[in-house]
Each structure stands twice: as structure tokens, then as C-alpha cells.
Amino acid sequence: MHTLHQKITDRQPGIVTYGMTPPKITNTPDKLAEIAQKQVERLKGLPLDALLLYDIQEEADRVEQERPFPFLSAVDPNLYGNTYLKQLDVPKIIYRCAGKYSEAELSAWIKDGPGEEKYAVYVGASSGKQAVRLRLSEAYELSRRLNKLLTYGGVVIPERHAKHGDEHLRIVSKKNDGCAFFVSQATYHLEATKNLLSDYYYYCRDKQLEMVPILFNFAPCGSVKTLEFMKWLGISVPKWLENELVHSHDILDKSVQLSRAIYEELLDFGLDKGIPVGCSVESVSTRKVEIEASVELLKQLKAATEVRLKAAGE
């Protein structure tokens, strides 16, 4: 059985992960343990290559619209993964918002746990207005210098490609800085995402560059309020798809169906061109019904992945 490190290093398609934001820091230790136990029970035994643990930052300066849900700081993702979710025997990929940390703070985390495989996704500032203590380039340099066993990735944003047309160049640049894989935000805009993949493929083909795994993120939407929050986060939802959700008999079930269809098309597109496409699933809502739908979606995407990889001889 291939490890996560092997799959990333060998640039294999079909990596499947699950993402979550740690609970709010205002919870008591007992409450954190209770929440974590429910998450362990929910995720234990699922066919995961890794668990993504997000590092959140206030993004009020990114958009003018008022945030649909209040911002509250969360438990550090590394602490939560190692202390509260240690029963989940899967690799933890820790998100790090580089600008939150000093060089000393990030260096200490990078060097922690010597001799062990370690995974990170580095996130930059949410906007040009945000004050940062450390730049992405500095986080990459520290990681390369301080821990050879740290495999790190970056964030890819298809919506940004639709606006500027250069996201594929960002991927290549970050790969040159050591990023071995990429994860997107929640994907609902199929055309923008395929445009990005197409530009990425032809650029790499022409420059004779190897393509690294890209995990497209999917999140069920169970209410109009969740949809509003997704749009506030910058997730692009085409008008036709928004209409399908808002006017459906069951918005949650419809979002699961649409997410699976989008992933299957992206995976087929990637397999046809040799792009190592994978997926990640999360729930942006804390509602139990939406969290359970995300687990069901993960199972469906994993099954669809296995069918296609088998057919492709992977």
C-alpha cells in the first residue's frame, strides 16, 4: 500500500483527503475532547489518505460584505491533531497561515518532531491589506532548510485564474519553491477549474515540466445561509448552479450530486491528460446534517476514484 508521501512524490492521481477546522478556542478541554471523540468516530475507518487541519485567519479586510457567521479563533491545528485526534491513524496535513507567525514561531514548529514525516499547506495573506509577519517565500525557505522530512503544499484558486489568467503560473512558481502538491478551496465552478487545468497542462507540456497533484475541495451546501457564507469566502458559484441549489427540493442532496458530477469530470479530464487530480472534502458548516453529508460525499468520491483509476490502469 502506497503511503501519502509516496503518492505525492510519485505524482499519483486519486489522492483523497478530508478537511476540517479545529473547534473554537473558547471551548473547555473537556468539551474539546467530546467534540474530537465524535469526529474520530465519524471519520475512523474512512478511506482517507490524509486529514487536513485548517489554520484560520480573520479575513474581514478581504471583502466589504459583512461576514455571515462571526469570526472566532480556533485551536491550533497541530495541537488539535496531535492531542485530540491522535486516535485517527492517518497523516495530518497542517495548514499554516504564514503571516500569523514570526520566523522563530514557524521555525520551532517546522523542526518539531524530528525523524517523522510531516505535512503542511502554506497559506498567504487573505488580501494585500493584511499585515504579515512572515511571507510565503520565507516559509518555504525555512521548510527547505530546517526539515527535509516536511512535505509542503500550496493553495490553488481557480476563481483567481478566471479573473487574472495566471494561476497556472503561480502553481509552477510555487512548485519551484518546493510545493509538492496543491489544494483548492471549495469547487463549484467547473468551467473555471477546467480552464485552469487546461492552461496548466499545456504550459507544462510545452516547458517539459512535471505536474504535481492538485486536490480539488468539495463542500456540501445544506442551506441558503451556507451558500451565502461560501460566496463570502470567495467560492465562485455559477448562476445556473445557484439556481439549481436554491430551487431544489433538497438543497443538500442536490449539492452532493453536483459536487460528485464536477469531481468526476475533473478527474476524467486529469486522467486523460496525465494531470494528477485528487480531491478533498469538508463541511463549511457546523450543522450535523451537513457534516454527515460531507462524509457521504467523501465515500462517493472515493468510490468514483477507484472505478476510474482501475479503468485507466493506475
C-alpha positions as CSV (number, residue, x, y, z in Angstrom):
1,M,0.0,0.0,0.0
2,H,1.4,3.4,-1.0
3,T,1.9,6.0,1.7
4,L,0.8,9.6,1.3
5,H,4.5,10.6,0.8
6,Q,4.9,8.1,-2.0
7,K,1.7,9.2,-3.7
8,I,2.7,12.8,-3.6
9,T,6.3,12.1,-4.6
10,D,5.2,9.8,-7.4
11,R,2.6,12.4,-8.5
12,Q,-0.2,9.8,-8.4
13,P,-3.8,10.7,-9.2
14,G,-6.7,10.0,-6.9
15,I,-5.4,11.2,-3.5
16,V,-8.5,11.5,-1.2
17,T,-8.5,13.7,1.9
18,Y,-10.9,15.2,4.4
19,G,-10.6,18.7,5.8
20,M,-11.8,20.3,9.0
21,T,-11.4,23.4,11.1
22,P,-10.5,22.7,14.7
23,P,-13.1,23.8,17.3
24,K,-13.2,27.3,18.7
25,I,-10.5,28.1,21.3
26,T,-13.2,29.2,23.8
27,N,-14.2,25.5,24.4
28,T,-13.0,23.9,27.6
29,P,-10.6,20.9,27.4
30,D,-13.4,18.6,28.3
31,K,-15.6,20.0,25.5
32,L,-12.8,19.7,23.1
33,A,-12.3,16.1,24.0
34,E,-16.0,15.5,23.5
35,I,-16.0,17.2,20.1
36,A,-12.9,15.3,19.0
37,Q,-14.3,11.9,20.0
38,K,-17.4,12.5,17.8
39,Q,-15.1,13.4,14.9
40,V,-12.9,10.3,15.5
41,E,-16.0,8.1,15.5
42,R,-17.3,9.7,12.3
43,L,-14.0,9.5,10.4
44,K,-12.5,6.3,11.7
45,G,-12.3,3.7,9.0
46,L,-12.9,6.0,6.1
47,P,-10.7,5.5,3.1
48,L,-8.5,8.6,3.7
49,D,-5.0,9.3,2.5
50,A,-4.8,12.2,5.0
51,L,-6.7,14.6,7.2
52,L,-6.4,18.3,6.5
53,L,-6.5,20.6,9.6
54,Y,-7.1,24.3,8.8
55,D,-5.4,27.3,10.3
56,I,-7.9,30.1,10.1
57,Q,-7.4,33.8,10.0
58,E,-9.6,36.8,10.1
59,E,-10.5,37.9,6.6
60,A,-12.6,41.0,7.2
61,D,-10.2,43.1,5.1
62,R,-10.6,40.8,2.1
63,V,-14.2,41.7,1.3
64,E,-16.6,44.6,2.1
65,Q,-19.6,42.4,2.8
66,E,-20.3,41.6,6.5
67,R,-19.3,38.1,7.5
68,P,-22.4,35.8,7.6
69,F,-21.0,34.0,10.7
70,P,-18.9,35.6,13.4
71,F,-15.1,35.0,13.4
72,L,-13.8,33.1,16.4
73,S,-10.3,31.9,16.9
74,A,-9.8,28.1,16.7
75,V,-7.5,25.7,18.5
76,D,-4.1,25.4,16.8
77,P,-4.4,22.7,14.1
78,N,-1.2,21.0,15.1
79,L,-2.2,20.8,18.8
80,Y,-5.7,19.6,17.9
81,G,-4.4,16.9,15.5
82,N,-1.7,15.5,17.8
83,T,-3.6,15.8,21.1
84,Y,-7.2,15.3,20.4
85,L,-7.3,13.4,17.1
86,K,-4.3,11.0,17.7
87,Q,-6.7,8.1,17.5
88,L,-7.1,8.8,13.8
89,D,-4.2,6.8,12.3
90,V,-3.9,8.9,9.2
91,P,-1.3,11.6,8.2
92,K,-2.3,15.1,9.3
93,I,-1.7,17.9,6.8
94,I,-1.4,21.1,8.9
95,Y,-2.4,24.4,7.3
96,R,-0.2,27.3,8.3
97,C,-1.2,30.9,7.6
98,A,2.4,32.1,7.2
99,G,1.7,35.7,8.0
100,K,0.4,34.9,11.5
101,Y,3.8,33.6,12.7
102,S,7.2,35.1,13.5
103,E,10.2,33.3,12.0
104,A,11.0,31.8,15.4
105,E,7.5,30.5,15.9
106,L,7.2,28.8,12.5
107,S,10.8,27.5,12.7
108,A,10.0,25.8,16.0
109,W,7.0,24.1,14.5
110,I,8.9,23.0,11.4
111,K,11.7,21.4,13.5
112,D,9.3,19.8,16.0
113,G,9.1,16.0,15.9
114,P,12.5,15.2,14.2
115,G,12.7,12.0,12.3
116,E,9.0,11.9,11.4
117,E,7.2,12.5,8.1
118,K,5.4,15.8,8.3
119,Y,3.0,17.7,6.0
120,A,1.9,21.3,5.7
121,V,0.0,23.6,3.4
122,Y,1.1,27.2,3.5
123,V,-1.4,30.0,3.0
124,G,-0.6,33.6,2.2
125,A,-2.3,36.8,3.2
126,S,-6.0,37.0,2.5
127,S,-5.5,40.4,0.9
128,G,-2.8,42.9,0.1
129,K,-4.1,45.0,3.0
130,Q,-3.3,42.3,5.6
131,A,-0.3,42.9,7.8
132,V,2.0,39.8,7.8
133,R,4.9,38.8,10.0
134,L,6.3,36.2,7.5
135,R,6.0,36.0,3.7
136,L,5.2,32.7,1.9
137,S,8.6,32.7,0.3
138,E,10.2,32.8,3.8
139,A,8.0,30.0,5.0
140,Y,9.1,27.9,2.0
141,E,12.8,28.7,2.6
142,L,12.6,27.8,6.3
143,S,10.9,24.5,5.5
144,R,13.5,23.5,2.9
145,R,16.4,24.4,5.2
146,L,15.1,23.1,8.6
147,N,13.3,19.8,7.9
148,K,13.9,17.5,4.9
149,L,11.0,15.3,6.1
150,L,8.5,18.1,5.8
151,T,6.4,17.8,2.6
152,Y,4.6,21.0,2.0
153,G,2.0,22.3,-0.5
154,G,0.2,25.4,-1.5
155,V,-3.3,26.7,-2.2
156,V,-4.7,26.9,-5.8
157,I,-7.7,29.2,-6.6
158,P,-9.5,28.5,-9.9
159,E,-11.6,31.7,-9.4
160,R,-8.4,33.7,-9.4
161,H,-7.4,32.1,-12.7
162,A,-10.8,33.1,-14.2
163,K,-10.0,36.7,-13.2
164,H,-6.3,37.0,-14.0
165,G,-5.5,34.0,-16.2
166,D,-2.2,33.3,-14.4
167,E,-3.0,30.7,-11.7
168,H,-1.1,28.0,-13.6
169,L,2.0,30.2,-13.5
170,R,1.5,30.6,-9.7
171,I,1.4,26.8,-9.4
172,V,4.7,26.4,-11.4
173,S,6.3,29.2,-9.4
174,K,5.3,27.6,-6.0
175,K,6.4,24.2,-7.2
176,N,9.8,25.7,-7.9
177,D,9.8,26.9,-4.3
178,G,9.2,23.4,-3.1
179,C,5.4,22.9,-3.1
180,A,4.8,19.2,-3.8
181,F,1.0,19.4,-4.1
182,F,-1.9,21.9,-4.1
183,V,-5.3,22.1,-2.5
184,S,-8.1,24.3,-3.8
185,Q,-10.9,26.0,-1.9
186,A,-14.4,24.5,-2.4
187,T,-15.1,23.8,-6.1
188,Y,-18.4,24.6,-7.7
189,H,-17.3,26.4,-10.9
190,L,-16.4,23.6,-13.3
191,E,-15.5,25.7,-16.3
192,A,-13.1,28.0,-14.4
193,T,-11.4,24.9,-12.9
194,K,-11.1,23.1,-16.3
195,N,-9.7,26.3,-17.8
196,L,-7.0,26.3,-15.1
197,L,-6.2,22.6,-15.6
198,S,-6.0,23.1,-19.4
199,D,-3.6,26.1,-19.1
200,Y,-1.6,24.2,-16.6
201,Y,-1.3,21.1,-18.7
202,Y,-0.3,22.9,-21.9
203,Y,2.2,25.1,-20.2
204,C,3.9,22.2,-18.5
205,R,3.8,20.2,-21.7
206,D,5.4,23.0,-23.7
207,K,8.1,23.6,-21.0
208,Q,8.6,19.9,-20.3
209,L,7.6,20.2,-16.7
210,E,6.2,17.5,-14.4
211,M,2.8,18.2,-13.0
212,V,2.2,17.8,-9.2
213,P,-1.0,16.6,-7.5
214,I,-3.9,19.0,-7.3
215,L,-6.7,18.2,-4.8
216,F,-9.9,19.9,-5.6
217,N,-12.0,20.6,-2.5
218,F,-15.7,19.9,-2.3
219,A,-18.2,21.0,0.4
220,P,-21.9,20.2,0.6
221,C,-24.3,23.1,0.8
222,G,-27.3,22.5,3.0
223,S,-28.9,25.9,3.2
224,V,-29.1,29.3,1.6
225,K,-27.2,30.7,4.6
226,T,-24.3,28.2,4.0
227,L,-24.4,29.3,0.3
228,E,-24.1,32.9,1.3
229,F,-21.1,32.0,3.5
230,M,-19.4,30.1,0.7
231,K,-19.8,33.1,-1.6
232,W,-18.4,35.4,1.1
233,L,-15.4,33.1,1.3
234,G,-14.8,33.8,-2.4
235,I,-16.1,30.5,-3.7
236,S,-17.5,31.0,-7.2
237,V,-20.9,29.6,-7.8
238,P,-22.2,29.9,-11.3
239,K,-25.8,31.4,-11.6
240,W,-27.2,28.2,-13.1
241,L,-25.8,26.1,-10.3
242,E,-27.0,28.5,-7.6
243,N,-30.5,28.3,-9.1
244,E,-30.3,24.5,-9.1
245,L,-29.5,24.6,-5.4
246,V,-31.9,27.3,-4.2
247,H,-34.8,25.9,-6.1
248,S,-34.2,22.2,-5.5
249,H,-36.5,20.1,-3.3
250,D,-33.4,19.1,-1.2
251,I,-30.5,21.6,-1.4
252,L,-28.1,19.4,0.5
253,D,-28.7,16.3,-1.6
254,K,-28.5,18.4,-4.8
255,S,-25.2,19.9,-3.8
256,V,-23.8,16.4,-3.2
257,Q,-25.0,15.2,-6.6
258,L,-23.5,18.3,-8.3
259,S,-20.2,18.0,-6.4
260,R,-19.8,14.4,-7.4
261,A,-20.5,15.2,-11.1
262,I,-18.0,18.1,-11.1
263,Y,-15.3,15.9,-9.5
264,E,-15.9,13.0,-11.9
265,E,-15.5,15.4,-14.9
266,L,-12.3,16.9,-13.4
267,L,-10.8,13.5,-12.6
268,D,-11.6,12.3,-16.1
269,F,-10.1,15.4,-17.6
270,G,-7.0,14.9,-15.5
271,L,-6.6,11.2,-16.2
272,D,-6.9,11.9,-20.0
273,K,-4.0,14.4,-19.8
274,G,-1.9,12.9,-17.1
275,I,-2.7,15.6,-14.6
276,P,-2.6,14.0,-11.0
277,V,-6.1,15.2,-9.9
278,G,-7.4,14.2,-6.4
279,C,-10.0,15.5,-4.0
280,S,-10.6,16.8,-0.5
281,V,-14.0,17.0,1.2
282,E,-15.1,19.3,4.1
283,S,-18.1,20.9,5.6
284,V,-18.0,24.7,5.9
285,S,-21.0,24.4,8.3
286,T,-21.1,23.0,11.8
287,R,-24.6,21.6,11.3
288,K,-24.6,17.9,11.9
289,V,-26.6,17.2,8.7
290,E,-24.1,19.0,6.5
291,I,-21.1,17.3,8.3
292,E,-22.8,13.9,7.7
293,A,-23.4,14.8,4.1
294,S,-19.7,15.6,3.7
295,V,-18.8,12.1,4.9
296,E,-21.2,10.6,2.5
297,L,-19.8,12.7,-0.3
298,L,-16.3,11.6,0.6
299,K,-17.4,7.9,0.3
300,Q,-18.9,8.6,-3.1
301,L,-15.9,10.4,-4.4
302,K,-13.6,7.7,-3.2
303,A,-15.7,5.0,-5.0
304,A,-15.8,7.1,-8.2
305,T,-12.0,7.5,-7.9
306,E,-11.3,3.8,-7.6
307,V,-13.5,3.0,-10.6
308,R,-11.8,5.5,-12.8
309,L,-8.2,4.6,-11.7
310,K,-9.0,0.9,-12.3
311,A,-10.3,1.7,-15.8
312,A,-7.2,3.8,-16.5
313,G,-4.9,1.1,-15.3
314,E,-3.5,3.3,-12.5
